Amino acid sequence: MMSYEAIIGLEAHVELNTTSKMFCSCRVVDSTTSEPNCYVCPVCAGMPGALPSINERAVEIGILVSLALNCEIEEVSVFARKNYFYPDLPKGYQISQYEKPLATNGYINIGDGHKASKIRIRRVHLEEDTGKLVHTNDSGKPRGISLIDLNRAGVPLLEIVSEPDIRSPLEAVNYAKELHSVLTYLDVNSGDMEKGVLRFEANVSVRLTGNKHLNTRREIKNLNSFKALQRSIEYEIEQQVTAYKSNQIILQETLGWDESNGKTIFQRSKEHSHDYRYFPEPDLPPLTIHDDWKNSILSTMPQLPHTKRAHFLSLGLTNYDARVLASQRKIAEYFELAVKLGSDKNPPVLPKPIANWITTHLFSIINEAGKSIDQIDLPPTHLVNLIDLVHSGRTNASSGKLVLREMCKTGDPPKIIVAQLGLEQTNDQVTITKTVNQVLDNSPDQVTDLLDGKDSLFNWFFGQVMQTMDGKSNPDLVRTALQDAIKKASYNRGKE
């Protein structure tokens, strides 16, 4: 039976965190909330005679990202005009880069710590964003109307183009997530895909497994979530495989993704590069990047996600925990500070329980509140002190979860909340043993059944002891005392 494999390449369009636009001094604003067409000048509006100038900060960010993606920085790159007509393109062309981009020949490693795949990056280039079309339904017009907002026109973009090394929708998502992490670690992009600051385009084709020939590809535009990226590629692969099995011809097309109906939709025939009539931008000089400038930017590079993951694995974390904790820079830094504070305790609070508390209990609270880890009033020292209270038996794990929630609400340290809520745990062996004996004495029939082999009653007795002590006794000490008492009862029974 014939099997097919997918050949996938991704293009990422990254809005850069700059204060001004790519080729003018207009302020960069959130186009989803700002008043339309209020941050526009003759340059980004495409007025005749208006001359562009290069945003130096955007270039520096482009170099930083390229270095993080293991790219070769071109000593000289050239801006070019990409000519096409669309209502949101006021100049009638987009200033981009073509034959001489900012950087080439990079790669990203994706996958877990045991099996990694290298996805090559063909090129990274700078360009300007387009304006935004807003489609409305006007009851007085049969087709409705489209409104144009130019606040986004001219915003600095970095386009990152992968080689077609991706072989599955899941691998595409892993690549996109890794790129997302790198960009947010560098603080050059907010990562808010819903607002369109990071958009992906997928080029998809399929071929018989083992075949080296590349078949016709189709491009899916403007994918602004990981879910949309995965589902659209899955759908397109299925469509193309079905077409080849039915001896249908695949046309090179540009597609959109209809999220509500879960399918791709035709937009236009796919253009070729010659359709855009690229030529060097006559109003901008070549961009020259000397080694001193490049090295200066390289010196500002923070630790990247893959380095953090490797470090977390060395601390004994699982691959899952290491990946989750390294996915966002603020989470990684929070965890690292907590680990440092934990190592100063006597006995130390180890990295593994810290990771467990963050990825389970703390993440649950954060997700419910719709906040990020830096938006809650919980310094790492409070978390470490809480874990220490639980491990030392001064409160139990169940109470610890309640204390954690209160800490996130009030910002108070754990000792104060434990005292306020009366959650101190009893470690008095004499009191625990006395309570165990009392519970056994009050339930002679159940003791007999337990000694006769009904082992499930042990948990019942355990629960009775914990309930009698209002859940404030150390469960490990209770379990040990209960086991000792039952052994004693069994011994005494044998002597009768």
C-alpha positions as CSV (number, residue, x, y, z in Angstrom):
1,M,0.0,0.0,0.0
2,M,1.4,3.4,-1.0
3,S,2.2,5.8,1.8
4,Y,2.8,9.5,1.6
5,E,5.0,11.9,3.6
6,A,4.5,15.6,4.1
7,I,7.1,18.3,3.1
8,I,6.5,21.4,5.2
9,G,8.3,24.8,5.3
10,L,7.2,27.6,7.6
11,E,7.5,31.4,7.2
12,A,7.2,33.4,10.4
13,H,6.3,37.1,10.3
14,V,7.5,38.7,13.5
15,E,6.5,42.2,14.6
16,L,9.5,43.7,16.4
17,N,9.3,45.5,19.8
18,T,10.5,49.0,18.6
19,T,9.1,52.4,19.6
20,S,9.0,53.6,16.0
21,K,8.3,52.2,12.6
22,M,10.7,50.6,10.2
23,F,11.3,53.5,7.9
24,C,9.8,56.6,9.6
25,S,9.5,58.1,13.1
26,C,5.8,57.2,13.6
27,R,5.1,55.5,16.9
28,V,4.4,51.8,16.9
29,V,1.0,51.2,18.6
30,D,-1.3,48.3,19.2
31,S,-3.4,48.3,16.1
32,T,-6.1,46.3,17.8
33,T,-6.9,49.0,20.3
34,S,-5.7,52.3,18.9
35,E,-7.8,54.9,17.1
36,P,-7.5,54.1,13.3
37,N,-5.1,56.1,11.1
38,C,-3.7,58.3,13.9
39,Y,-0.1,57.1,13.7
40,V,0.6,57.8,10.1
41,C,3.0,60.1,8.2
42,P,3.8,60.8,4.6
43,V,6.4,58.0,4.6
44,C,4.2,55.1,5.8
45,A,1.2,56.5,3.9
46,G,3.2,56.4,0.6
47,M,3.0,60.0,-0.2
48,P,5.0,61.1,-3.3
49,G,8.5,62.4,-2.5
50,A,8.5,61.1,1.1
51,L,11.9,59.4,1.8
52,P,12.4,56.5,4.1
53,S,15.2,56.1,6.7
54,I,16.3,52.8,8.3
55,N,15.4,52.1,12.0
56,E,18.7,51.2,13.6
57,R,17.0,49.5,16.6
58,A,15.1,47.2,14.2
59,V,18.3,46.2,12.5
60,E,19.9,45.4,15.9
61,I,17.0,43.2,16.8
62,G,17.2,41.5,13.5
63,I,20.9,40.7,14.1
64,L,20.2,39.5,17.6
65,V,17.5,37.1,16.5
66,S,19.6,35.9,13.6
67,L,22.5,35.1,15.9
68,A,20.1,33.3,18.3
69,L,19.0,31.2,15.3
70,N,22.6,30.3,14.5
71,C,22.5,32.2,11.2
72,E,25.3,33.7,9.2
73,I,25.0,37.5,9.2
74,E,25.6,39.0,5.8
75,E,28.2,41.8,5.8
76,V,26.1,43.7,3.3
77,S,22.4,43.3,2.8
78,V,20.1,45.3,0.5
79,F,16.5,46.5,0.8
80,A,14.3,45.9,-2.2
81,R,10.9,46.9,-3.4
82,K,8.3,44.1,-3.6
83,N,5.7,45.4,-6.0
84,Y,2.1,44.3,-5.8
85,F,-1.3,46.0,-5.4
86,Y,-3.5,45.5,-2.4
87,P,-5.6,48.1,-0.6
88,D,-3.6,47.9,2.7
89,L,-0.4,48.6,0.8
90,P,-0.4,52.4,0.4
91,K,2.8,52.8,-1.6
92,G,1.9,50.1,-4.1
93,Y,5.1,48.2,-3.0
94,Q,6.5,46.9,0.2
95,I,10.1,47.6,1.3
96,S,11.6,44.2,2.0
97,Q,14.8,42.3,1.3
98,Y,15.3,39.7,-1.5
99,E,18.6,38.8,-3.1
100,K,20.7,40.0,-0.2
101,P,18.8,39.3,3.1
102,L,20.1,40.2,6.6
103,A,21.1,36.6,7.4
104,T,21.1,33.0,6.0
105,N,21.9,29.4,6.8
106,G,20.7,29.0,10.4
107,Y,18.9,26.3,12.3
108,I,16.7,25.4,15.3
109,N,16.9,22.2,17.2
110,I,13.4,20.9,18.3
111,G,12.2,17.8,20.1
112,D,12.9,16.5,23.6
113,G,16.2,16.1,25.4
114,H,16.7,12.6,24.1
115,K,15.7,13.0,20.4
116,A,16.2,16.3,18.6
117,S,15.6,17.3,15.0
118,K,17.4,20.1,13.3
119,I,15.2,22.4,11.2
120,R,17.3,24.6,8.9
121,I,16.5,28.2,8.4
122,R,17.0,29.5,4.9
123,R,17.0,33.2,5.5
124,V,16.0,36.0,7.8
125,H,15.2,39.4,6.4
126,L,13.7,42.8,7.5
127,E,10.7,44.4,6.0
128,E,7.7,46.6,6.8
129,D,4.2,45.4,7.7
130,T,1.2,46.3,5.7
131,G,-1.9,48.2,6.9
132,K,-5.0,46.4,8.1
133,L,-8.3,45.8,6.4
134,V,-11.4,45.7,8.5
135,H,-14.4,44.1,6.7
136,T,-17.9,45.1,7.7
137,N,-21.3,44.1,6.7
138,D,-23.3,47.1,5.6
139,S,-26.9,46.2,5.1
140,G,-27.2,48.9,2.4
141,K,-24.5,47.4,0.3
142,P,-24.7,43.9,-1.2
143,R,-21.1,43.1,-0.5
144,G,-20.5,45.2,2.6
145,I,-17.5,47.5,2.8
146,S,-13.8,47.3,3.8
147,L,-12.1,49.9,5.9
148,I,-8.3,50.5,5.9
149,D,-6.3,51.3,9.0
150,L,-2.7,52.3,8.3
151,N,-1.5,52.4,11.9
152,R,0.2,49.0,11.3
153,A,1.7,50.1,7.9
154,G,5.4,50.4,8.2
155,V,5.8,48.5,11.5
156,P,9.1,46.6,11.6
157,L,8.8,42.9,10.6
158,L,11.3,40.1,10.6
159,E,10.5,37.3,8.3
160,I,12.1,34.0,9.2
161,V,11.9,31.3,6.5
162,S,12.7,27.7,7.2
163,E,13.8,25.1,4.8
164,P,11.2,22.4,4.0
165,D,12.7,20.1,6.7
166,I,9.4,19.6,8.6
167,R,7.7,16.3,8.2
168,S,4.5,16.5,10.3
169,P,2.0,19.0,11.7
170,L,3.2,18.2,15.2
171,E,6.8,18.9,14.2
172,A,5.6,22.2,12.7
173,V,4.0,23.2,16.0
174,N,7.2,22.2,17.9
175,Y,9.2,24.4,15.6
176,A,6.8,27.3,15.9
177,K,6.8,27.0,19.7
178,E,10.6,26.9,19.9
179,L,10.8,30.0,17.7
180,H,8.1,31.7,19.9
181,S,10.2,30.9,23.0
182,V,13.4,32.3,21.5
183,L,11.6,35.6,20.4
184,T,10.1,36.1,23.9
185,Y,13.3,35.2,25.7
186,L,15.0,37.9,23.7
187,D,12.1,40.3,24.5
188,V,11.9,41.4,20.8
189,N,8.3,40.2,20.4
190,S,5.4,39.9,22.9
191,G,4.4,36.5,21.5
192,D,0.7,37.5,21.6
193,M,-0.4,35.6,18.5
194,E,-4.0,36.5,18.9
195,K,-3.1,40.2,18.2
196,G,-1.1,39.1,15.1
197,V,2.3,40.1,16.3
198,L,3.5,36.7,15.3
199,R,2.0,35.0,12.3
200,F,2.9,31.9,10.4
201,E,2.5,30.7,6.8
202,A,2.8,27.1,6.0
203,N,4.0,25.7,2.6
204,V,2.8,22.2,2.3
205,S,3.3,19.4,-0.3
206,V,3.1,15.6,-0.1
207,R,5.0,12.9,-2.0
208,L,5.4,9.2,-1.9
209,T,7.5,8.1,1.0
210,G,11.1,7.7,-0.1
211,N,10.7,9.8,-3.2
212,K,13.1,12.7,-3.5
213,H,11.1,14.8,-5.9
214,L,9.3,17.8,-4.5
215,N,5.7,18.1,-5.7
216,T,3.5,21.2,-6.0
217,R,3.2,23.1,-2.8
218,R,0.3,25.2,-1.5
219,E,0.7,28.0,1.0
220,I,-1.6,28.6,4.0
221,K,-1.6,32.3,5.0
222,N,-2.0,34.2,8.3
223,L,-2.0,31.4,10.9
224,N,-2.1,33.1,14.3
225,S,-2.3,30.2,16.7
226,F,-0.5,26.9,17.2
227,K,-3.9,25.2,17.0
228,A,-4.7,26.8,13.6
229,L,-1.2,25.9,12.4
230,Q,-1.5,22.2,13.3
231,R,-5.1,21.8,12.1
232,S,-4.6,23.6,8.8
233,I,-1.6,21.5,7.9
234,E,-3.4,18.3,8.9
235,Y,-6.3,19.3,6.7
236,E,-4.1,20.2,3.7
237,I,-2.1,17.0,3.9
238,E,-5.3,15.0,3.9
239,Q,-6.6,17.0,0.9
240,Q,-3.4,16.5,-1.1
241,V,-3.1,12.8,-0.4
242,T,-6.7,12.3,-1.4
243,A,-6.1,14.3,-4.6
244,Y,-3.0,12.2,-5.6
245,K,-4.8,8.9,-4.9
246,S,-7.6,10.1,-7.2
247,N,-5.1,11.2,-9.9
248,Q,-6.1,14.8,-9.5
249,I,-3.7,17.7,-10.3
250,I,-2.6,19.9,-7.4
251,L,-2.4,23.6,-8.4
252,Q,0.0,26.0,-6.7
253,E,-2.4,28.2,-4.7
254,T,-2.5,30.5,-1.7
255,L,-5.0,29.4,0.9
256,G,-6.6,30.9,4.0
257,W,-7.7,28.9,7.0
258,D,-11.4,28.8,8.0
259,E,-11.2,28.1,11.7
260,S,-15.0,27.7,12.2
261,N,-15.4,25.1,9.5
262,G,-12.0,23.5,9.9
263,K,-10.9,23.7,6.3
264,T,-8.6,25.7,4.0
265,I,-10.2,28.1,1.5
266,F,-8.9,29.3,-1.8
267,Q,-7.6,32.9,-1.9
268,R,-5.7,33.3,-5.1
269,S,-3.2,31.5,-7.4
270,K,0.2,31.3,-5.9
271,E,2.6,34.0,-7.1
272,H,6.2,33.5,-8.1
273,S,9.0,35.8,-7.1
274,H,9.2,37.3,-10.6
275,D,5.6,38.4,-10.2
276,Y,6.7,40.9,-7.6
277,R,9.3,42.5,-9.9
278,Y,11.9,42.9,-7.1
279,F,14.5,45.6,-7.5
280,P,16.8,47.4,-5.1
281,E,15.2,50.2,-3.1
282,P,16.7,53.3,-4.7
283,D,16.0,55.5,-1.6
284,L,17.9,53.4,0.9
285,P,21.7,52.6,0.9
286,P,23.0,49.0,1.4
287,L,23.1,47.9,5.0
288,T,26.6,47.2,6.1
289,I,27.2,45.2,9.3
290,H,30.7,45.2,10.7
291,D,32.0,42.6,13.1
292,D,32.3,45.1,15.9
293,W,28.6,45.9,15.7
294,K,27.7,42.2,15.5
295,N,29.9,41.3,18.4
296,S,28.5,44.1,20.5
297,I,25.0,42.8,19.9
298,L,26.1,39.2,20.6
299,S,27.3,40.3,24.0
300,T,23.7,41.2,25.0
301,M,22.4,37.7,24.3
302,P,20.7,36.1,27.3
303,Q,20.6,32.3,27.9
304,L,18.2,30.8,25.4
305,P,15.5,28.1,26.0
306,H,17.6,25.2,24.9
307,T,20.4,26.2,27.4
308,K,17.9,26.5,30.2
309,R,16.4,23.1,29.4
310,A,19.8,21.4,29.5
311,H,20.5,23.0,32.8
312,F,17.1,21.9,34.3
313,L,17.7,18.4,33.1
314,S,21.0,18.4,34.9
315,L,19.1,19.2,38.1
316,G,17.2,15.9,37.8
317,L,14.0,17.2,36.3
318,T,12.0,15.2,33.8
319,N,12.1,16.3,30.2
320,Y,8.5,17.5,30.5
321,D,9.2,19.7,33.5
322,A,12.4,21.1,32.0
323,R,10.6,22.0,28.8
324,V,7.6,23.6,30.5
325,L,9.8,25.6,32.9
326,A,12.1,26.8,30.1
327,S,9.2,27.7,27.8
328,Q,9.0,31.2,29.1
329,R,11.9,33.3,30.3
330,K,10.1,34.7,33.4
331,I,9.0,31.2,34.5
332,A,12.6,29.9,34.0
333,E,14.1,32.8,36.0
334,Y,11.5,32.3,38.8
335,F,12.3,28.6,39.1
336,E,16.1,29.3,39.1
337,L,15.8,31.8,41.9
338,A,13.6,29.4,43.9
339,V,16.2,26.6,43.4
340,K,18.9,28.9,44.7
341,L,16.9,29.8,47.7
342,G,16.0,26.2,48.3
343,S,19.7,25.2,48.3
344,D,20.3,27.5,51.2
345,K,17.8,25.7,53.4
346,N,18.9,23.0,55.9
347,P,18.0,20.5,54.8
348,P,17.8,21.9,51.3
349,V,14.6,22.1,49.3
350,L,15.5,20.2,46.1
351,P,14.7,21.3,42.6
352,K,12.3,18.4,41.8
353,P,9.7,19.3,44.4
354,I,10.0,23.0,43.5
355,A,9.3,22.1,39.9
356,N,6.3,20.0,40.9
357,W,4.8,22.8,43.0
358,I,5.3,25.3,40.2
359,T,4.0,23.2,37.3
360,T,1.0,21.8,39.1
361,H,-0.4,23.9,41.9
362,L,1.0,27.3,41.0
363,F,0.3,27.0,37.3
364,S,-3.3,26.0,38.2
365,I,-3.8,29.2,40.2
366,I,-2.1,31.4,37.5
367,N,-4.3,29.9,34.7
368,E,-7.5,30.4,36.7
369,A,-6.6,34.0,37.3
370,G,-5.5,34.6,33.6
371,K,-2.2,36.0,34.8
372,S,1.5,35.4,34.2
373,I,3.9,34.4,36.9
374,D,5.2,38.0,37.3
375,Q,1.7,39.3,37.9
376,I,1.0,37.4,41.1
377,D,2.2,38.5,44.5
378,L,4.3,35.4,45.3
379,P,8.0,35.9,45.6
380,P,10.1,32.7,45.2
381,T,11.2,32.8,48.8
382,H,7.5,32.4,49.9
383,L,7.1,29.3,47.7
384,V,10.3,27.7,49.0
385,N,9.4,28.4,52.6
386,L,6.0,26.8,52.0
387,I,7.6,23.7,50.5
388,D,9.9,23.6,53.5
389,L,7.0,23.7,55.9
390,V,5.4,20.8,54.1
391,H,8.5,18.7,53.9
392,S,9.4,19.3,57.6
393,G,6.0,18.2,58.7
394,R,4.8,21.5,60.1
395,T,1.9,21.4,57.7
396,N,0.7,18.8,55.3
397,A,0.5,18.8,51.5
398,S,-3.3,19.3,51.4
399,S,-3.1,22.3,53.7
400,G,-0.1,23.6,51.7
401,K,-2.3,23.9,48.6
402,L,-4.7,26.1,50.6
403,V,-1.8,28.2,51.9
404,L,-0.5,28.7,48.4
405,R,-3.8,30.1,47.2
406,E,-3.9,32.5,50.2
407,M,-0.4,33.6,49.6
408,C,-1.2,34.4,46.0
409,K,-4.2,36.5,47.2
410,T,-2.6,38.3,50.1
411,G,1.2,38.2,49.5
412,D,1.7,37.1,53.2
413,P,4.4,34.6,54.0
414,P,3.4,31.0,54.6
415,K,4.0,30.9,58.4
416,I,1.5,33.7,59.0
417,I,-1.2,32.1,56.8
418,V,-0.6,28.6,58.4
419,A,-1.1,30.2,61.9
420,Q,-4.1,32.3,60.8
421,L,-5.9,29.3,59.3
422,G,-4.9,26.9,62.1
423,L,-3.1,24.5,59.7
424,E,-0.2,23.6,61.9
425,Q,0.4,19.9,61.8
426,T,0.9,17.8,64.9
427,N,4.2,15.9,65.1
428,D,3.8,14.9,68.7
429,Q,4.3,11.1,68.6
430,V,2.7,10.6,72.0
431,T,-0.5,12.4,71.0
432,I,-0.7,10.5,67.7
433,T,-0.2,7.1,69.4
434,K,-2.9,7.9,72.0
435,T,-5.4,8.9,69.3
436,V,-4.6,5.7,67.2
437,N,-5.2,3.5,70.3
438,Q,-8.4,5.4,71.0
439,V,-9.8,4.8,67.5
440,L,-8.9,1.1,67.6
441,D,-10.5,0.7,71.0
442,N,-13.7,2.3,69.7
443,S,-13.9,0.0,66.7
444,P,-13.3,-3.6,67.9
445,D,-15.3,-5.3,65.2
446,Q,-13.3,-3.5,62.5
447,V,-10.1,-4.4,64.2
448,T,-11.1,-8.1,64.1
449,D,-12.0,-7.9,60.4
450,L,-8.6,-6.2,59.7
451,L,-6.7,-8.9,61.6
452,D,-8.7,-11.5,59.7
453,G,-7.3,-10.2,56.4
454,K,-9.6,-7.4,55.3
455,D,-6.6,-5.1,54.5
456,S,-8.7,-2.3,53.0
457,L,-9.8,-1.4,56.6
458,F,-6.3,0.0,57.2
459,N,-7.2,3.0,55.1
460,W,-10.5,3.4,56.9
461,F,-8.6,3.5,60.3
462,F,-6.1,5.9,58.8
463,G,-9.0,8.2,57.8
464,Q,-10.6,7.9,61.2
465,V,-7.4,9.0,63.0
466,M,-6.9,11.9,60.6
467,Q,-10.5,13.0,61.1
468,T,-10.3,12.7,64.8
469,M,-7.2,15.0,64.7
470,D,-8.9,17.5,62.3
471,G,-6.5,16.6,59.6
472,K,-3.6,18.3,61.5
473,S,-1.5,15.3,62.3
474,N,1.5,14.2,60.3
475,P,0.2,11.5,58.0
476,D,3.5,9.6,57.9
477,L,3.6,9.5,61.7
478,V,0.0,8.4,61.8
479,R,0.6,5.6,59.3
480,T,3.6,4.4,61.2
481,A,1.8,4.5,64.6
482,L,-1.2,2.7,63.1
483,Q,1.0,0.0,61.6
484,D,2.7,-0.5,65.0
485,A,-0.6,-0.7,66.9
486,I,-2.0,-3.3,64.5
487,K,1.1,-5.4,64.8
488,K,0.8,-5.2,68.5
489,A,-2.9,-6.2,68.4
490,S,-2.0,-9.1,66.1
491,Y,0.7,-10.3,68.5
492,N,-1.6,-10.1,71.5
493,R,-4.2,-12.0,69.6
494,G,-1.8,-14.8,68.9
495,K,-1.0,-15.1,72.5
496,E,-4.6,-15.7,73.4
